[in-house]
Every structure is written in C-alpha cells, then in structure tokens.
C-alpha cells in the first residue's frame, strides 16, 4: 500500500509541475495531449479517450469525469475549441477538468462531466506557426471560391511582421473611413449621416489569381463551428459540402447521441446566451422548423444567465456570434438539451479620460486597443505601414491592424481567476439539475385484498427534467414510472408503466394505483438524464 501511495503522489507531483510549465502560454496539440494524459493518470475519476483523428492527424479527445455508475448519472457536456481562433475555450475546458479532479471531486457524486477540450485542433495549431493569421478551418484542402483550383490565392505577409492583418487602400470610391476616436481602426462609412468613404479594406495579401478578390482561396479547411445541421449555410466557405462532413463533427455527435444521461451542454466559443439570455420570438417558435428558443426554455435560460453574471462578474459583453451551422445552437435546437455558451472573456470597457476622444459607438476594436494600452500589453497591434503593392500601382497602400488572436484570447497569465469563476459556475449549474424523489407515499386497504397506493413524484431541483425543446423534439427519453409486480399481484386501476413528458423544478405529479394481492411491490421512476429513484410498498 505504501508503494502505491508513493507512486500516486509522484504522479500527482509531476502533473502539478508540468501544469505550471504549461501555464506560461496556450497549448499546442502535443502539450494538450500530455496534459490530458497526466490528468487522467492522476485520478481514478478521470478517463481519457481519443474519439478520432482529424484530417491533419490530430486527436479529438474526450475526458470523462465521474465516479460510480458514470453513464447512469445526470451529465453535462463541456465543449471547447469550437472556433479555431479561440484557444481560450480549450484552456477553459481543460482547467475546468483540472479543477474538478484537483479540488472538487465531490461534484462527481451526483453528476458526470464529459469534457471535449478541443474540437478544432488543426486550426488551433496555427497559433504556433511562424506566420499567424487566425485559422478557423481544419486541414482539409478546399476550393473555397469554387473555381476548380485550390489554394491559389492565400494570405501573404507583405510587411514581414509574422502576422496577417489588414490592408487599407486610399481611394475615394471605397466604403471605409478611420474611426473618429482612433484612426488605427477602420469602420464602414455611414452615408446616411453624410460620411464619405476614403478607403478600400482587404486582408493582407495579393490578388494572385487576378480575379479582383484578395485571399479568397488559401488554406481554408472546414470550420467545426459552421458545419453542424442547425441553420447550415450551404456553399459558404468553411461549411463543407454537407453538414457534419468531417470526422471530428461525426465523432462528437456519435458520442453525444449515445449518452442518454446528458441534460445540458456548456460550450466555450463565440456564441453567448449566458451574458444575455436568448429571447422568445413567437413566429420563430411556432413555425415547423423552430428558430426561436421556446417560452419555458427562455425562462430557464434567463435564470441560468443571472447565475452566470453573478458568478463570473462580467459586464458589457459583445454581441453573440451566431453563424450558420454553429454548435451551441445545434445542441439546443437539434439535440434538444439545455444549451449554454460563452466566449468566457472580452476586453472590459474602458471609460477613458479627458485625453481620449469619446468612443461614442462603443466600438470594440477601439476599446480593445485602449484596454491593451492600459494593461501594458505587447504585440497587440501592427502599426499601419506604407508598402508598394503590385495590385495598386500609384496608390497609397498600408498594412496593419489588430494582431491575430489577441481580441479573443487574453494573455494566459490573466485567466486564473476567470477559469476559477467559470468552474464554480458550472458546478453551480450541476447543483441546479433535476432531483427526483418519491414522497407522500400512502397505502390504504379498501377490502377484498385490494390496496390503494398514492405517491408523488417530486422534482426537487431548480431545472426541469426536460427542456421544452427536448419534449417537442421527442428525442429526450421521457420519465418512466413503473410498478413492478410479484407473483399473484395485479393492477386493477392505473397502468403499471406511465411515461411523463416533463416535471418542472420544485413541482410534483401524483400517481394512484389499485393493486390486488399480498406482499410488496416496487415503484421505480426516472430517466437516464435525471437518474432513477425507487421505493418498496407493502400491500395491506
């Protein structure tokens, strides 16, 4: 026993030492794999599995956190890396798993967590390339402009700074102007206000195929967060030839559709219904293909959103990025689960002082630059630099702009408290889950060997047993209440198996049976995503 404890202690110590090393920056695929293997080997409550490999040969990892009968406890799926440029989402998912194993294993008594740290490993690996450009797609070769050729018009680093930013070309026919509060930021001219465009704006590069477009067919790939089935945008670059075309998408959905115990999905990505909850829209909720959160689920989302804002203490969130084929809306509209999403971080709004021009429209790029300066950040902006561009002879062309990744991913040194608060929120969400119990049991002899049984099935949790969308889609398994009879026993009134669509939080449903016979019967109730309860009843 002493040897085993020493070995376990050595593994845990090495794991914590490696964690400190990794904490200096975001992880590449190899570092992430080592980190996950270390976590899994440090605890019996963590199991690691590779679901598949991407086109680029990267693993799609699934980390299961649980104790006891893992797949028959209510579960939450935690998904990171849905957007390839958002490395913070990967880090938040992993740190949640580490926090559970290192500090909060008691959370596993009633809940299982399935953690999918990075669904876009081909894309996130581009963060570590010599030239950074903010990749979203996997390594699949795609013909994004559908001209029969591939990768003929990629980005080029024209100013040699190791980043792909933007180009602004001075031209009276352009649609862009400098922001009045910060001439480093470009915005579209508002002609309704009498503004006149002064620039064309492009991504950094050349028109290699001479079609009048810039960088429209480089190393595109398929975006995980554009290739799910909800609101899928056919023929859009990055969406793929059809929904769920990639092995990483299929592998995740294959697992989710077999985990009947999942009742909620938490996604770290650009979609955000936690800072500000989804709003019910009657036309969208009543048409055949539903596009609005349903009324009852709106209330649940609002409740959880309030818990999130209180726990994480964030304000002034940017608008949610809801693009076609995204994951967190798929999890609600097509998977039928309670679905919550957040980017986890954005640059806080800077009030500014008298020396600053007023950021009247609260432009996010202007605010980010002010925040970065205030926090003494480095390498967050490439100053606009004039270059000679072969596609614009005789015109003033400048290259510059906000550095890739910076607006989505804070320095790793700044996220300790952020990760802790998000972990606490997810644990709090788990505490809100439906909790079934059989209460107020009554038995009454009515003569001639007959017993009337009455019992309440009570949901003592805050959340309902089913989302309204789950009930409507008929995908989530209904609550089953079953009376299990013995020899010589018979139900004369009531059914021995009853299926219930849903029970709201802090609500109950009453059941009555008239049973003939002697001895005892067993009553069992529940569903995989809420758990099962049972009680024995002695017949009178």
N, C-alpha and C positions, 0 to 999 in steps of 0.2 A: 504493500500500500504506500509506503514512504517513497519508493522509487517512482510510482505512478504520479504521486502528487508533485514530486520534484520535476518530473518531465512536463507535467501540465504547467507548472509555474514557469519553467524555462520557455515553453512555447508562448505563454502569455506575455512574459517579459520581452521576448524578441519581437512579438507582434506589436507591442506598445512602442518599442524603439523604432521599428520600421514605420509605424504610423507617424511618429514625429518627423521622420525624414520626408515622407510623402507630403506632409502638411505644408511644405515650402512652395508648392505650386500644384496646379491641376495635374491629374494622372494621365499618362498615355496608356495604351491598351495593355502593354506588358506590366506596367506598375499596378494598374487596376486589377489585373488577374492575380498578381502576387498578394495584393491587399485583401482581396476576397477570399483567396485560399487561406491566408493567415487567419482571417476572422472565422472561417468555417472550422479550421483545425483547433481553434482556441476554445470551442464550446460545443457541447453535445446538442445545444439548442439551435444550431445553425447548420444547414446543409446546402452545399453548392453544386450546381449542375449547369453544364453548357447545353443550351437548347438546340443550337445550330451554329453554323459559321456563315458570315456574310460573304458577299461577292469578293471582298478584299481579304478574306481569310481570318476575320476577327470573330471572337466568340461572343455570342449573346448569352449572358449569364442570368441565371435565376437563383436567388438566395432565399431559402425557406427558413423562416424563424418561427419556432414553435416547440411546444412540449406536449407530451401525451398523445392523444388521438388527433394529430395535427390537421388532417383533412376533413375532420368532422367537427371542427370548431368554427365559429364565425371568423371570417378573414377579410383583411384589407390588402389590396394590391397596391404597391408603391412603384411608380414607373418614372425613370429618369432618362435623360438623353433623347427625348422625342424630337428635339430640334438640335441638329448637329453643331450649331454655333453656341449652344447653351450648355457649356461644361459645368456651370454651377448646378444644373439639375442632376447631373451624375453625382457630383460631390454631395449634394443634399441627401440623395437616396442612400449613398454608402454611409454617410455619417449617421443617418437615422438607424441603419442596421447596427453600426458600431455602438451607438448609444444604448440600443435595446440590449445587446449582448453584454456590454461592459457595465451598464448602470441600471437597467430597467427590465430585468428578466421576469419580474412579477407581472408585467404587461402580457406575458405569454400564457398566463394561467387561463384566460378566457378568450384570447384572440390569437389567431395565426396571421403572420405577415408574409406575403410573397413579394420579394423585392427584385425588380428588374432594373439594375442600375443604369445601363446604357443601351438604348435601342438604336443608336446611330454611331457605332464605333468607327466605321470607315470615315465618317465626316468629322468626328471629334479629333481624330488623329491629325487632321490638317492643322490644328492649333500648334503642333510641334514642328511643322515644316519650316524650311528656311524662309520661304515667302508665304505670308499669311494672307488669306482672303476671306475667311468666314464661310467655310463649306457647309452645305446642308445635305447634300446627296451622298449616297453610298458609292462604292467603287464600280458600279455597273456602267459600261460605256453606253451613252445615249446620244441620239441625234435630236437635240433639243429644238433646232429650227426646222427639222424635218425636210432637209434638202438632199438627203441621200449620202451625206458625208458626216463624219463625226470629228469633234474636237478641232475643227478648222479655224475657230475664232475664239481663242481663250483670252484670259486676262494677261497683261504684261506689266511688269514693274518698271514703268517708264522713268521714274526718278531714282531708282536704285536704293530705296529705303527699306526693302524687305517686306513691304506691305502693299496690298492692293486697296487703294482708296478710291477717290473720285477725280474726274476731270471737269473743269469748267472752262467753257469756250466763249469768249466775249463776242456777242452777236445780238444785234437789235431785234432779230427775228426769234430769239429764244424766249422761253417761258419762265425763266428763273431770275431771281434777284437775291442780293445779300440780305440777310435778316437785319432789321434796323437796330436790334440790340447787340448783334455780334456779327461782324462782316465775315467771319470764318464759316458761318452756317448759311447754306443756300436753301431758299424756300421758293415755292411757285408764286409768281406774280398774281395778285388778285385784281383782275381787270375791272371787276365790279366796283372796286374802290379807286379806280383810276391808276393803278400801278402798271407799269410797262416793263416787260421782260427785257433783260440785258444779257442773259447767258443761256447757252445750252449746257446741260449737265449729263455726263456719262460716267460709267465705271471706267477705271483706269485700264487703258489698252489701246489697240489699234483695230481698224476695220480690215482684218486680214483677208476676208473673202469678198470685200468691196461690194457689200450689199446694202450699205447705208446704216448698218446696225453695229453696235460695239459689244463684243464679248458674249454674244448670244448663244454660242455653241462651243463651250470649253468642256472641262471635266465636270459635267453636270451631275449624273447619277440620279437615283430615285430617293426622294425625301421620305423618310419614315412618316413624318407628320403631314404628308399630303396624299398618302396612298391608302387610307382607310376608307370604308364604304360610305360613311355619312357625308353628304354634300360633296361627294367626289367630283373633282374638276377635270373632266375628260380633256385630253390633249394638252393639258397645261404642262409646261416644262417641270420636271421633277415628280410628276404624279404617277408616271409609269404607264404602260399600255393598258392596264386594267387595275382595279382595286386589289390590294393585298397580293401584289405580284411578286414581292421579294421574300426570300426565306426568313428574314428576321420578322416581318409582319406575320407571316403564316405561323411561325413557331410560337410567337406570343399568343396569338388568337387560339391556336390549337390547345395551349395550356389553359388559358382563361376559360375556354368553353368546357373544360373537364373539371374545373374547380367550382363545384356547385356551392361551396361554402363561402365564396366571395360575395359580400354585400355592398362593398364600396371600393372605389378606385381613386387613388390620390396621384396626380400627375404633376411633376415638376417640368414646366415648359411655358411657352408664350401665352397659352390660354389661361384666363384668370376669371374664375367665378367665386373666388374667396374674398378678395378685397372688395368686390362689388358683386352681389349675387345676380344670377340670371333673373330676368323679368318675364312674367307670363304674358303671352300675346295670344289673344283668342283665335284670330284667323290661323296662326301657325299651329295652335294646339288642336284645332278641330278638323284640319284637312287630313286627307288619307295618309300622306307622308308627313308625319309630325316634324315641325321645325322649331317649336317653342317648348320650353320647359312646361310641364303640366302644373296645374294650380296647386295641388298638395305638395308637390316637389319644390315649387317655388318657396313655400313657407319653410320647408326643411333647409333648403339652400340658404335662405336668409338667416335662419337660426345658426347654422354652422359658420356662415360668413361673419356673424357677430362674434362668435367664439374665436375665430381666426384673428380678426383685427384686434381683439383684446389681448390674445396670447402673443402675437408677433409684434404688435405695436408699430405697424407700418401705416403710412399715410400717403396721399397723393399718388396713388397707383396710376400708371399709364393705362390707356385703353387696352382691353383684352385683344390679343391677336387671334382671330377666329378664321382660319383659312380652310378651304375645302379639303376634306379628307383627313382632318386632324384627329388626334387620338382621344383627347379628353371629352370631346362631344360624342364621338363614337361610343365611348364607354357608357354614356347615358342613353342616347337615342337608339343605338342598335344592340347594346349589351344589356340595357335595362337596369343598370346598377346606379346607386348614388355615385356621382362623379364630381370630383373637386380638382381644380387646377390652379397653379400659381407659378409665376416665374421666380418667386422667393425673394428677389431683390430688384431694386431700381434705384437710381441716384435720387436721394431725397431732394425735395425742392429747396433751392437756395433763396433766401429772402433778398439778398443783395444789400448794397448800401448806396449812399448818395453818389459814389464814384461810378456806379454801374448804370448803364442805360436800362430802362424798365423792360423786362421781358413780358410785354403785355399779353401775348397769346400763350404764355407758359410753354414755349417751345422746348421740347425735351432735349434736343441737342444743345441748345443754348444753356439749358440748366445743367446738363451733364458736364459741359466744359467748365462752368463755374464751380460745380462741385469738385471736379478733379483738381482744379487750381487750389481750391480751399483746402483739400486733403493732401496737397503736395504730391499728387500722383505724377508718374513719369511715363513718357512714350504713349500718351493717350491721344495725341493729335499730330498729324503730319502737316506742317505749315505749307500753305499754298505756295508752290514754286513754279516759276515760268519755265516751260520747256519748248523745244522745237518739235512740232508734231507733223509727220508727213501727210496726215489726212486733212490738216488745216493750214495750208501754206498762207503766210501773210496774216494770220490771225493770232491773237493772244490766247495761249492755252496754258492753264495752270493745273498742277496736280497737287492734291492734298485732301484733308478731311479727317474725320474721327477714325482712329485705328480700329481694325477689325477686332471683334470680341469684347472690346472694352465696355460698351454700354450694357451688355448683358451679363458680364462676369466681373464682379468686384475682385480686387486682389485677395488671394486665398487667405492672407493674414487677417482679413477683416470679417470672416464669416463664422468664427467660433460661436459667438452669441446668437447669430442668425440661425445656425444649424440647431443649436440647443432649443431655441424657441419653437422651431418647426417640429422638432421631435416631440416636444411637450404637447404641441397642438395635436399631432397625430395620435398620441397616447390618449389625450382627452377625447378625441373623436371615437376611439375604440371604447372608451368608457360609456359613450352615449348609445352604443349599439343595443338592439332589442334584447330583452332578457325575459324569457318565458318562465312562467310558473303556474302550477295548478293549485288554485286556492279555493276557499269557501266550499270544501267538499262536504256534501250532505248525503246521508243514506236514510231511507225511510221504508219500513216494511208496510206493504199495502195488502198483505194477506195472500193466502194460497201460494206461498213460496215465491212471491214477487217482491223485488226491491227496486225502489225509485232512486236513481243516482243523479245528483246535480253537482256540477263543478264549473268554476270559472277558469278559463284560460286567460291569464293576465300577462300583458307586456309591460314590465316594469322599467324598460329602457326609455330613453328620450326619443330615439329614432323609431320609425315604423318598422314592422317586419319586412315590408316590401316597399320599394319606390312605387309611385303611381305608374311610372313608365314601365316598370317591371311587371306590374299587374296587367297593364294594357297590352304589352307585347306578348304576354303569356309565356315568356321564356323562363323567368324565375320559378322555381318549384313552390307550389302552394303549401301552406301549413296543412299538415295531415294530423287529424285527431282520430285515434283508433282505440277501440275497446277490444282487448284480446281475451277471448273466452276460453274456458276449460271444458272438460268433458261434462256433458249433461246440462250445459248452460245455454241460454237462448235469449236474444234481444227481441222483445215484443214491441217496443216503441223506441224509435230512434234508429239511426244507422250505425253500424259498427265502424265504418270508415267515413269520415267527413273531411272534405277539402275546403279550406278557407283562403280567400284571396289575400287578405292582409289584416293586421291589427295595428292600429296607431299606437304611438308611445303613450304610456300611462292609461291604456284602455284595456277592456276585457270583453270576452264573449262567453256567454253562458251556454252550457250543454246539459241536456237531460236524457236519460235512458231508463227504460223499464226492463229489468233483467229477471229472467226466471232461472232458478237453480240455487245451488248451495256452494259454499266455499268462497273463493275470492276471484276477482277479475283484475286485469291490469289496464290502466289507461295511459296511453303514450301520445305525446303531441310534439310537433316541431317541424323543422325543415333544415336542410344542411347549412344554410347561411345564417340561421339563428340558434341552432342547437336543438337538442331534444330533452324533454322532461317526461317523467313518468311517475305514477303512483299506483299502489295496490289498494283495492277496495274490498272489504269483507261484506259479503251479502248477508242479509238478515233472514 
